Amino acid sequence: MSMVGGSSGIIGERAPIFWAACAAISVGVVLHLPMLVEAHRMGNHLAGMGADPVMLIGMALILVGIPAAVYGALPRRRALHGSVAGTTFEAADDTSLGRWHAAVLGVLTLGLVIDVMKPATLGFVLPGLSQEYGIDRSTAALLPLSALTGTTVGSFVWGWLADAYGRRVSILLSTILFVSTSICGAMPSFELNLLMCFLMGASAGGMLPVVYTLLAEVMPPRHRSWVLVLVGGTGLVGGYLAASATAHAFEPAYGWRALWLQGFPTGLLLLALAPLIPESPRFLAERGRDEEVRRMQYRFGIVQRNDELKSDRPAAVVRQGRLTAALVIAALSWSFVNFGLLLWLPSELQERGYSSELASGIIASSALVALPTITLAAWLYSRWSSKWTLVGTALLTLVGLIGALLPASVLGWPPLLVTVIALLIIGTNGMIAVLLPYAAENYPLGSRGRATGLIAGSSKFGGVAMQAIALVGFIPSLGQAALALTAPMALSALLVAVAGRETRGRSLRELEAAASG
């Protein structure tokens, strides 16, 4: 497949501009490296240093390259399908997974790993950053607040972009922003770090909903459910493991700044693999890119289905509104548990007299149980029920929250405490593994990106709120946090049970016909 120009290029009409902009941005990032090399000679400190001429040229290239990349990537016109478009292109249910499916799964999983690495690196960066800039913990908390705000905003923006201009374009623009924001580690002031972390978060927030949306549209119906859950979960766990491994390998010798540079080579790798990322066939057909549509048929077994499926549109509008409310509340509830209660849990345990080793061990335990939990969730989601797997993970989290409400004298018994923590960790891991795949399956093609972006953004909002609460010095106890979160988690389980529908093994066309209004 051609990588430049022509109707069959992976970008489209203005591909040469896009790739030239990518080259300019890459050169701009490279021109920041001499400052980092100089900082390494001075104990990896850049605070207070002025930018040299080479670095200023690099910044200029990046500032010019980003809007040029956006202009080069976007097609001349938006998609015309509207929010109720039918998914007329789909693989038959008996289509087998082949090498092209495997290639897409590998590339998009890599994209999710890179995506998750960005915010996961924050925890490793904060101690060194605070020390270099001489700031206290409350001021340093502005960095994760800025990054998480960026991820929330990015989820909405990239979801809209995916619906308006295509899934692949959205992924590539998110990737080039990964590359651009890798210069965060070369910023001499804390304020510039805040700005770059916001942009970095925006790029990371955009990848997640678009990947789920694209996978839902190219996978055969009988494989779609387990693929969505397993790829998303593997990307989540892989991102955290990659961030910790990078910190372990590079931070002792090169300092915290080097950790941000990982976005440069990983982003370039994802751009190099861009020819393996397909586009939603409906977008290709609308723009007359018939050669690529035929290629999708050969590679993924996707064909155009002209038989129309009827829907009761007034009733569909009501059902879709209820489902959206249910999924948004579920995402918000999860975000407050994950970014609030579980984040503060190690400190709570130390205040109760447990050793720091035990408190740290909880984080390690969460990583150990995450992948088995996600694997089990994928199996239940695809073999039992998508709807009731989501409800079950919410109820499991709810049981953990209720357990956290037990009196301190009772909860102090170690086996009971470990059980409550395990329920919270397993429940939240399982819940986020199935929440976004379920959202991606439940909306029409014309609004799938925005809807999945809305749910993804809601799942980040708790992190923004919790960081803001921490900034004013209020950190609730385990019991207080559990009490505040029990009702919304119970409500989310109830609403999904009432408003949700079964998606396991069902054609997207059938699901879309029921959802369009």
JORA-V829703 format. One record per residue. N is the residue number from 1. SS is DSSP state (A for helix, B for strand, O for the rest). NEAR is the number of other C-alpha atoms within 10 Angstrom. Layout:
BEGIN
N&SS&NEAR / N&SS&NEAR
END
This chain:
BEGIN
1&O&10 / 2&O&11 / 3&O&16 / 4&O&18 / 5&O&16 / 6&O&15 / 7&O&19 / 8&O&20 / 9&O&17 / 10&O&24 / 11&O&27 / 12&O&22 / 13&O&19 / 14&O&20 / 15&A&23 / 16&A&18 / 17&A&19 / 18&A&28 / 19&A&20 / 20&A&15 / 21&A&25 / 22&A&26 / 23&A&16 / 24&A&22 / 25&A&27 / 26&A&21 / 27&A&16 / 28&A&25 / 29&A&25 / 30&A&15 / 31&O&20 / 32&O&24 / 33&A&18 / 34&A&14 / 35&A&20 / 36&A&21 / 37&A&12 / 38&A&13 / 39&A&19 / 40&A&17 / 41&A&10 / 42&O&10 / 43&O&11 / 44&O&21 / 45&O&22 / 46&O&22 / 47&O&16 / 48&O&12 / 49&O&12 / 50&O&13 / 51&O&16 / 52&O&11 / 53&A&10 / 54&A&15 / 55&A&20 / 56&A&15 / 57&A&17 / 58&A&21 / 59&A&21 / 60&A&13 / 61&A&21 / 62&A&26 / 63&A&15 / 64&A&14 / 65&A&25 / 66&A&20 / 67&A&13 / 68&A&19 / 69&A&26 / 70&A&19 / 71&A&16 / 72&A&23 / 73&A&26 / 74&O&22 / 75&O&19 / 76&O&13 / 77&O&9 / 78&O&15 / 79&O&18 / 80&O&14 / 81&O&16 / 82&O&13 / 83&O&17 / 84&O&18 / 85&O&17 / 86&O&21 / 87&O&23 / 88&O&17 / 89&B&23 / 90&B&24 / 91&B&23 / 92&O&17 / 93&O&16 / 94&O&11 / 95&O&15 / 96&O&15 / 97&O&14 / 98&O&11 / 99&A&11 / 100&A&16 / 101&A&18 / 102&A&10 / 103&A&14 / 104&A&21 / 105&A&21 / 106&A&14 / 107&A&17 / 108&A&27 / 109&A&22 / 110&A&21 / 111&A&26 / 112&A&24 / 113&A&26 / 114&A&27 / 115&A&27 / 116&A&25 / 117&A&27 / 118&A&25 / 119&A&21 / 120&A&18 / 121&O&21 / 122&A&19 / 123&A&12 / 124&A&17 / 125&A&20 / 126&A&17 / 127&A&13 / 128&A&16 / 129&A&22 / 130&A&17 / 131&A&12 / 132&A&16 / 133&A&16 / 134&O&12 / 135&O&13 / 136&O&10 / 137&A&14 / 138&A&15 / 139&A&12 / 140&A&20 / 141&A&17 / 142&A&19 / 143&A&24 / 144&A&23 / 145&A&23 / 146&A&22 / 147&A&29 / 148&A&28 / 149&A&24 / 150&A&26 / 151&A&32 / 152&A&28 / 153&A&25 / 154&A&28 / 155&A&33 / 156&A&24 / 157&A&21 / 158&A&29 / 159&A&30 / 160&A&24 / 161&A&22 / 162&A&28 / 163&A&26 / 164&A&24 / 165&A&19 / 166&O&26 / 167&A&26 / 168&A&22 / 169&A&24 / 170&A&25 / 171&A&28 / 172&A&23 / 173&A&24 / 174&A&25 / 175&A&27 / 176&A&26 / 177&A&26 / 178&A&29 / 179&A&26 / 180&A&28 / 181&A&24 / 182&A&25 / 183&A&29 / 184&A&24 / 185&A&23 / 186&A&25 / 187&O&23 / 188&O&18 / 189&O&14 / 190&A&20 / 191&A&12 / 192&A&13 / 193&A&21 / 194&A&20 / 195&A&18 / 196&A&23 / 197&A&30 / 198&A&25 / 199&A&24 / 200&A&31 / 201&A&30 / 202&A&27 / 203&A&31 / 204&A&30 / 205&A&33 / 206&A&32 / 207&A&29 / 208&A&30 / 209&A&32 / 210&A&31 / 211&A&27 / 212&A&27 / 213&A&29 / 214&A&25 / 215&A&25 / 216&A&24 / 217&A&23 / 218&A&22 / 219&O&26 / 220&O&27 / 221&A&21 / 222&A&20 / 223&A&18 / 224&A&24 / 225&A&29 / 226&A&23 / 227&A&21 / 228&A&28 / 229&A&28 / 230&A&23 / 231&A&24 / 232&A&27 / 233&A&28 / 234&A&19 / 235&A&23 / 236&A&26 / 237&A&20 / 238&A&21 / 239&A&25 / 240&A&20 / 241&A&17 / 242&A&17 / 243&A&24 / 244&A&16 / 245&A&12 / 246&A&17 / 247&A&20 / 248&A&13 / 249&A&12 / 250&A&14 / 251&A&18 / 252&A&9 / 253&A&12 / 254&A&19 / 255&O&19 / 256&A&24 / 257&A&24 / 258&A&22 / 259&A&25 / 260&A&22 / 261&A&21 / 262&A&19 / 263&A&25 / 264&A&21 / 265&A&14 / 266&A&18 / 267&A&24 / 268&A&17 / 269&A&15 / 270&A&21 / 271&A&21 / 272&A&11 / 273&O&14 / 274&A&21 / 275&A&16 / 276&A&19 / 277&O&23 / 278&O&23 / 279&O&20 / 280&O&24 / 281&A&26 / 282&A&23 / 283&A&21 / 284&A&20 / 285&A&16 / 286&A&13 / 287&O&16 / 288&O&12 / 289&O&18 / 290&A&15 / 291&A&12 / 292&A&20 / 293&A&24 / 294&A&16 / 295&A&16 / 296&A&22 / 297&A&16 / 298&A&12 / 299&A&15 / 300&A&23 / 301&O&22 / 302&B&23 / 303&B&17 / 304&B&15 / 305&O&13 / 306&O&10 / 307&O&8 / 308&O&11 / 309&O&12 / 310&O&11 / 311&O&16 / 312&O&12 / 313&A&15 / 314&A&10 / 315&A&13 / 316&A&17 / 317&A&15 / 318&A&13 / 319&A&19 / 320&A&19 / 321&A&12 / 322&A&16 / 323&A&23 / 324&A&22 / 325&A&16 / 326&A&21 / 327&A&29 / 328&A&22 / 329&A&22 / 330&A&29 / 331&A&26 / 332&A&24 / 333&A&25 / 334&A&29 / 335&A&25 / 336&A&26 / 337&A&26 / 338&A&21 / 339&A&19 / 340&A&25 / 341&A&24 / 342&A&21 / 343&A&15 / 344&A&18 / 345&A&18 / 346&A&21 / 347&A&16 / 348&A&18 / 349&A&19 / 350&A&15 / 351&A&12 / 352&O&11 / 353&O&9 / 354&O&15 / 355&O&13 / 356&A&14 / 357&A&10 / 358&A&13 / 359&A&16 / 360&A&15 / 361&A&13 / 362&A&20 / 363&A&15 / 364&A&11 / 365&A&13 / 366&A&18 / 367&A&17 / 368&A&12 / 369&A&14 / 370&A&21 / 371&A&20 / 372&A&15 / 373&A&21 / 374&A&26 / 375&A&18 / 376&A&13 / 377&A&28 / 378&A&26 / 379&A&19 / 380&A&19 / 381&A&27 / 382&A&21 / 383&A&14 / 384&O&13 / 385&O&18 / 386&A&28 / 387&A&20 / 388&A&18 / 389&A&22 / 390&A&29 / 391&A&23 / 392&A&18 / 393&A&25 / 394&A&29 / 395&A&20 / 396&A&22 / 397&A&29 / 398&A&24 / 399&A&18 / 400&A&24 / 401&A&27 / 402&A&15 / 403&A&21 / 404&A&23 / 405&O&17 / 406&O&14 / 407&O&10 / 408&A&13 / 409&A&7 / 410&A&12 / 411&A&17 / 412&O&16 / 413&O&10 / 414&A&11 / 415&A&9 / 416&A&14 / 417&A&18 / 418&A&14 / 419&A&14 / 420&A&20 / 421&A&21 / 422&A&19 / 423&A&20 / 424&A&27 / 425&A&26 / 426&A&21 / 427&A&25 / 428&A&25 / 429&A&27 / 430&A&29 / 431&A&26 / 432&A&26 / 433&A&28 / 434&A&28 / 435&A&27 / 436&A&26 / 437&A&28 / 438&A&27 / 439&A&24 / 440&A&29 / 441&A&28 / 442&O&25 / 443&O&27 / 444&O&25 / 445&A&28 / 446&A&23 / 447&A&22 / 448&A&28 / 449&A&31 / 450&A&27 / 451&A&27 / 452&A&33 / 453&A&33 / 454&A&25 / 455&A&27 / 456&A&31 / 457&A&30 / 458&A&24 / 459&A&28 / 460&A&25 / 461&A&23 / 462&A&23 / 463&A&26 / 464&A&22 / 465&A&18 / 466&A&21 / 467&A&23 / 468&A&17 / 469&A&14 / 470&A&17 / 471&A&17 / 472&O&9 / 473&O&10 / 474&O&10 / 475&O&17 / 476&O&16 / 477&O&15 / 478&A&20 / 479&A&18 / 480&A&13 / 481&A&20 / 482&A&22 / 483&A&15 / 484&A&14 / 485&A&21 / 486&A&20 / 487&A&13 / 488&A&18 / 489&A&26 / 490&A&18 / 491&A&16 / 492&A&25 / 493&A&25 / 494&A&17 / 495&A&20 / 496&A&23 / 497&A&17 / 498&A&13 / 499&A&18 / 500&O&24 / 501&O&17 / 502&O&15 / 503&O&21 / 504&O&22 / 505&O&19 / 506&O&16 / 507&O&20 / 508&A&27 / 509&A&20 / 510&A&16 / 511&A&20 / 512&A&24 / 513&A&23 / 514&A&22 / 515&A&23 / 516&O&26 / 517&O&19
END
